[in-house]
Amino acid sequence: MELPDRLTGRVAFALQLALLRAQRMGQAALDGLGLQGREYGLLALLEDGPLVRQHELGAVLGMDRTTTAKLVRGLVDRGLVVRRPAPDDARALVLALTPAGDRLRAEGAAVLAECDDAFLAPLPPAERDRLRAALRHLASG
């Protein structure tokens, strides 16, 4: 069944359909690495700095504390992330990637880049760049 323009012409509806397709492609690629999309998101956020508080990660990704804690616990149990005392507050913990976690993050980044390329393949290169820029602008509020 083909969707009518009155639906696909609506920004939220079209974005939702595109998001679902992109997520399915990305998750299928991450499945081969044994990662969920949200786990990859956590690993990616830890790439730039080893001293990140757990609650900050969840907030950035729009996850509640319980979900974040469960995902982080799984990453710690798998040896991908370590918890350390915060240098400025002995009661707080910060997270850091282990070498194995950084390798898996890099593999995830590579397979997701391939997914992005496949997803955007119907668009000419200039439109891909414009779409990425527009989405970044819209996502930043």
Backbone as CSV, one residue per row, in Angstrom:
resi,resn,N_x,N_y,N_z,CA_x,CA_y,CA_z,C_x,C_y,C_z
1,MET,0.835,-1.170,0.000,0.000,0.000,0.000,0.887,1.243,0.000
2,GLU,0.642,2.122,-0.890,1.398,3.369,-0.962,0.761,4.412,-0.056
3,LEU,1.600,5.112,0.666,1.104,6.122,1.594,0.749,7.403,0.847
4,PRO,-0.357,8.042,1.229,-0.765,9.272,0.557,0.088,10.462,0.984
5,ASP,0.134,11.469,0.121,0.893,12.688,0.405,0.428,13.371,1.686
6,ARG,-0.857,13.221,2.034,-1.339,13.878,3.255,-0.642,13.326,4.495
7,LEU,-0.048,12.143,4.379,0.761,11.601,5.470,2.245,11.864,5.250
8,THR,2.759,11.456,4.103,4.193,11.605,3.854,4.598,13.066,3.711
9,GLY,3.649,13.933,3.461,3.934,15.362,3.380,4.039,16.026,4.740
10,ARG,3.654,15.329,5.783,3.764,15.843,7.145,5.182,15.571,7.655
11,VAL,5.830,16.584,8.145,7.223,16.459,8.573,7.399,15.356,9.614
12,ALA,6.581,15.378,10.654,6.748,14.389,11.731,6.553,12.973,11.217
13,PHE,5.577,12.769,10.356,5.308,11.433,9.834,6.463,10.959,8.955
14,ALA,6.918,11.819,8.060,8.022,11.447,7.166,9.304,11.191,7.957
15,LEU,9.574,12.033,8.955,10.759,11.820,9.784,10.668,10.506,10.553
16,GLN,9.481,10.197,11.050,9.297,8.948,11.793,9.550,7.737,10.902
17,LEU,9.017,7.762,9.690,9.253,6.643,8.770,10.730,6.511,8.425
18,ALA,11.372,7.644,8.158,12.796,7.627,7.835,13.607,7.135,9.035
19,LEU,13.246,7.601,10.227,13.937,7.183,11.441,13.827,5.680,11.648
20,LEU,12.640,5.144,11.494,12.452,3.698,11.672,13.315,2.902,10.696
21,ARG,13.355,3.355,9.451,14.164,2.655,8.447,15.650,2.743,8.800
22,ALA,16.112,3.938,9.180,17.519,4.121,9.533,17.872,3.314,10.783
23,GLN,16.982,3.295,11.772,17.246,2.531,12.991,17.325,1.039,12.711
24,ARG,16.433,0.539,11.876,16.476,-0.888,11.538,17.792,-1.247,10.862
25,MET,18.218,-0.405,9.930,19.479,-0.660,9.238,20.642,-0.638,10.230
26,GLY,20.672,0.372,11.077,21.756,0.510,12.049,21.778,-0.628,13.047
27,GLN,20.602,-1.010,13.552,20.565,-2.084,14.538,20.979,-3.415,13.920
28,ALA,20.592,-3.642,12.677,21.011,-4.875,12.007,22.539,-4.936,11.910
29,ALA,23.159,-3.803,11.624,24.623,-3.765,11.543,25.250,-3.943,12.920
30,LEU,24.679,-3.298,13.933,25.226,-3.413,15.291,25.020,-4.798,15.873
31,ASP,23.962,-5.489,15.435,23.727,-6.860,15.917,24.945,-7.739,15.670
32,GLY,25.597,-7.526,14.541,26.789,-8.303,14.216,27.935,-8.060,15.180
33,LEU,27.879,-6.948,15.904,28.910,-6.632,16.893,28.438,-6.938,18.317
34,GLY,27.195,-7.396,18.448,26.648,-7.673,19.768,26.306,-6.423,20.552
35,LEU,25.948,-5.358,19.845,25.644,-4.074,20.486,24.220,-3.625,20.188
36,GLN,23.618,-2.971,21.157,22.364,-2.263,20.927,22.714,-0.820,20.551
37,GLY,21.782,-0.167,19.891,22.019,1.219,19.493,22.322,2.134,20.660
38,ARG,21.590,1.973,21.757,21.830,2.828,22.923,23.172,2.521,23.574
39,GLU,23.603,1.269,23.524,24.928,0.931,24.054,25.998,1.619,23.220
40,TYR,25.833,1.594,21.895,26.797,2.290,21.044,26.805,3.782,21.383
41,GLY,25.627,4.354,21.594,25.543,5.774,21.942,26.343,6.101,23.191
42,LEU,26.254,5.253,24.195,27.021,5.464,25.422,28.520,5.368,25.159
43,LEU,28.918,4.355,24.397,30.347,4.207,24.072,30.847,5.418,23.288
44,ALA,30.042,5.892,22.351,30.448,7.030,21.521,30.610,8.295,22.365
45,LEU,29.744,8.488,23.350,29.857,9.667,24.204,31.099,9.625,25.079
46,LEU,31.596,8.431,25.359,32.795,8.297,26.193,34.085,8.436,25.386
47,GLU,33.973,8.511,24.088,35.172,8.561,23.237,36.056,9.770,23.541
48,ASP,35.468,10.929,23.744,36.256,12.155,23.870,36.797,12.441,25.259
49,GLY,36.223,11.820,26.246,36.698,12.122,27.588,36.411,10.993,28.535
50,PRO,37.411,10.584,29.279,37.228,9.446,30.164,36.458,9.775,31.433
51,LEU,36.293,11.044,31.741,35.671,11.385,33.012,34.263,11.925,32.784
52,VAL,33.336,11.014,32.548,31.951,11.387,32.290,31.075,10.734,33.348
53,ARG,30.207,11.520,33.947,29.295,10.990,34.957,28.143,10.255,34.271
54,GLN,27.746,9.157,34.881,26.711,8.287,34.303,25.419,9.055,34.011
55,HIS,24.966,9.871,34.944,23.696,10.577,34.739,23.779,11.567,33.587
56,GLU,24.990,12.092,33.312,25.161,13.015,32.183,24.973,12.281,30.850
57,LEU,25.477,11.058,30.779,25.317,10.268,29.558,23.849,10.037,29.240
58,GLY,23.115,9.586,30.230,21.700,9.316,30.032,20.937,10.551,29.628
59,ALA,21.241,11.673,30.264,20.542,12.920,29.947,20.775,13.326,28.499
60,VAL,21.997,13.203,28.034,22.315,13.583,26.648,21.562,12.700,25.659
61,LEU,21.422,11.416,25.982,20.750,10.478,25.081,19.246,10.385,25.326
62,GLY,18.747,11.160,26.277,17.312,11.157,26.544,16.820,9.896,27.237
63,MET,17.676,9.292,28.042,17.295,8.069,28.764,17.137,8.378,30.242
64,ASP,16.235,7.665,30.892,16.065,7.835,32.326,17.229,7.164,33.055
65,ARG,17.354,7.489,34.342,18.483,6.980,35.137,18.498,5.451,35.242
66,THR,17.325,4.847,35.357,17.251,3.390,35.495,17.760,2.694,34.239
67,THR,17.311,3.163,33.080,17.755,2.585,31.810,19.246,2.789,31.620
68,THR,19.711,3.996,31.913,21.136,4.297,31.778,21.954,3.384,32.680
69,ALA,21.520,3.238,33.932,22.262,2.391,34.883,22.327,0.951,34.398
70,LYS,21.218,0.446,33.883,21.185,-0.932,33.385,22.148,-1.109,32.203
71,LEU,22.126,-0.168,31.265,23.010,-0.267,30.100,24.471,-0.146,30.514
72,VAL,24.772,0.794,31.406,26.155,0.960,31.862,26.625,-0.295,32.601
73,ARG,25.771,-0.835,33.449,26.133,-2.061,34.179,26.479,-3.182,33.191
74,GLY,25.700,-3.308,32.129,25.994,-4.320,31.113,27.322,-4.081,30.427
75,LEU,27.632,-2.824,30.136,28.908,-2.491,29.490,30.079,-2.746,30.438
76,VAL,29.885,-2.448,31.711,30.925,-2.723,32.712,31.137,-4.228,32.828
77,ASP,30.044,-4.986,32.915,30.143,-6.442,33.037,30.843,-7.073,31.838
78,ARG,30.709,-6.450,30.688,31.355,-6.978,29.472,32.781,-6.471,29.304
79,GLY,33.255,-5.655,30.239,34.627,-5.160,30.182,34.837,-4.053,29.165
80,LEU,33.783,-3.349,28.810,33.873,-2.290,27.803,34.003,-0.897,28.421
81,VAL,33.546,-0.781,29.671,33.552,0.490,30.393,33.992,0.208,31.820
82,VAL,34.700,1.159,32.424,35.065,1.062,33.840,34.490,2.268,34.577
83,ARG,34.197,2.035,35.855,33.763,3.118,36.749,34.950,3.485,37.632
84,ARG,35.116,4.793,37.833,36.190,5.291,38.698,35.618,6.380,39.607
85,PRO,36.242,6.588,40.769,35.809,7.723,41.591,36.089,9.037,40.858
86,ALA,35.169,9.975,40.981,35.368,11.289,40.366,36.481,12.020,41.106
87,PRO,37.365,12.682,40.387,38.470,13.364,41.063,38.009,14.514,41.964
88,ASP,36.852,15.076,41.668,36.372,16.227,42.425,35.311,15.882,43.469
89,ASP,34.890,14.605,43.514,33.843,14.196,44.444,33.952,12.688,44.657
90,ALA,34.489,12.292,45.799,34.738,10.870,46.068,33.461,10.039,46.090
91,ARG,32.305,10.685,46.289,31.039,9.944,46.306,30.518,9.661,44.904
92,ALA,30.978,10.402,43.930,30.491,10.269,42.552,31.413,9.354,41.749
93,LEU,30.829,8.714,40.744,31.603,7.856,39.855,31.602,8.441,38.451
94,VAL,32.713,8.269,37.775,32.817,8.649,36.372,33.093,7.389,35.561
95,LEU,32.823,7.472,34.280,32.977,6.318,33.394,34.082,6.569,32.383
96,ALA,34.727,5.501,31.973,35.760,5.576,30.939,35.704,4.310,30.095
97,LEU,36.064,4.451,28.835,36.170,3.299,27.948,37.395,2.477,28.310
98,THR,37.271,1.181,28.216,38.438,0.313,28.278,38.987,0.216,26.852
99,PRO,40.172,-0.327,26.665,40.662,-0.531,25.299,39.692,-1.369,24.457
100,ALA,39.107,-2.401,25.061,38.133,-3.227,24.330,36.893,-2.403,23.972
101,GLY,36.471,-1.561,24.888,35.321,-0.707,24.623,35.590,0.282,23.514
102,ASP,36.801,0.818,23.484,37.151,1.769,22.428,37.227,1.071,21.075
103,ARG,37.741,-0.153,21.040,37.780,-0.907,19.775,36.364,-1.183,19.273
104,LEU,35.477,-1.599,20.176,34.100,-1.885,19.784,33.387,-0.613,19.338
105,ARG,33.657,0.500,20.019,33.091,1.783,19.613,33.516,2.133,18.193
106,ALA,34.787,1.947,17.895,35.301,2.254,16.561,34.668,1.345,15.503
107,GLU,34.499,0.066,15.827,33.834,-0.850,14.894,32.382,-0.431,14.683
108,GLY,31.717,-0.042,15.751,30.337,0.432,15.642,30.241,1.676,14.779
109,ALA,31.169,2.602,14.980,31.175,3.829,14.172,31.331,3.498,12.691
110,ALA,32.189,2.540,12.382,32.425,2.170,10.988,31.189,1.540,10.349
111,VAL,30.540,0.612,11.052,29.364,-0.033,10.452,28.197,0.945,10.353
112,LEU,28.090,1.864,11.314,27.010,2.847,11.235,27.259,3.871,10.126
113,ALA,28.520,4.188,9.860,28.832,5.077,8.736,28.428,4.417,7.417
114,GLU,28.668,3.116,7.309,28.231,2.382,6.111,26.706,2.403,5.990
115,CYS,26.018,2.265,7.118,24.541,2.321,7.108,24.053,3.692,6.673
116,ASP,24.688,4.738,7.189,24.315,6.097,6.783,24.466,6.258,5.274
117,ASP,25.591,5.784,4.750,25.829,5.895,3.311,24.769,5.136,2.515
118,ALA,24.423,3.946,2.961,23.403,3.156,2.260,22.032,3.818,2.366
119,PHE,21.711,4.339,3.537,20.423,4.999,3.744,20.289,6.239,2.856
120,LEU,21.364,6.992,2.747,21.334,8.243,1.981,21.670,8.059,0.505
121,ALA,21.960,6.849,0.085,22.367,6.585,-1.298,21.396,7.120,-2.353
122,PRO,20.069,7.132,-2.105,19.172,7.674,-3.130,19.336,9.176,-3.378
123,LEU,20.010,9.878,-2.478,20.188,11.320,-2.625,21.529,11.652,-3.261
124,PRO,21.576,12.688,-4.078,22.880,13.150,-4.586,23.742,13.641,-3.412
125,PRO,25.072,13.591,-3.555,25.966,13.969,-2.454,25.672,15.345,-1.840
126,ALA,25.370,16.339,-2.655,25.098,17.673,-2.104,23.841,17.664,-1.230
127,GLU,22.843,16.895,-1.624,21.618,16.809,-0.817,21.873,16.063,0.485
128,ARG,22.745,15.075,0.459,23.096,14.356,1.682,23.692,15.321,2.701
129,ASP,24.624,16.134,2.217,25.272,17.104,3.108,24.266,18.108,3.650
130,ARG,23.359,18.584,2.797,22.335,19.541,3.242,21.397,18.893,4.266
131,LEU,21.019,17.641,4.020,20.134,16.956,4.948,20.810,16.786,6.310
132,ARG,22.057,16.362,6.306,22.787,16.206,7.568,22.863,17.530,8.323
133,ALA,23.183,18.590,7.604,23.284,19.911,8.238,21.932,20.366,8.775
134,ALA,20.872,20.155,8.010,19.536,20.558,8.456,19.110,19.756,9.683
135,LEU,19.369,18.467,9.698,18.999,17.632,10.837,19.783,18.042,12.087
136,ARG,21.082,18.322,11.932,21.873,18.792,13.090,21.280,20.090,13.636
137,HIS,20.912,20.987,12.727,20.323,22.278,13.130,19.004,22.055,13.870
138,LEU,18.148,21.213,13.326,16.853,20.942,13.956,17.010,20.229,15.288
139,ALA,17.970,19.321,15.371,18.176,18.549,16.597,18.719,19.429,17.724
140,SER,19.442,20.489,17.372,20.027,21.338,18.408,19.020,22.345,18.968
141,GLY,17.837,22.359,18.418,16.764,23.191,18.965,16.738,24.523,18.348
